[in-house]
């Protein structure tokens, strides 16, 4: 996708490595057990990030970027298995926990 957009717009990309932490680690460090709203926008890595969540931290609503709906379908199905339901589909998808 990036190569195609670079060709169209005459732009370039650069890979920059940054240190990251899992949501679980951040929550452990800061003693967070409940997240009201988690917004995810990681340029196509949404599913990998969501699969890395162990859900021991309770998350009410998850919103994530919906650039390509076909790649969002597996995310919706995955979160439905975790007791989330879709509340809005647009440029972003919002899912709320059934509780």
Secondary structure, 3 states (H helix, E strand, C coil): CHHHHHHHHCCCCCCCCCCCCCHHHHHHHHCCCEEEEEEECCCCCHHHHHHCCCCCCEEEEEEEECCCHHHHHHHHHHHHHCCEEEEEECCEEEEEECC
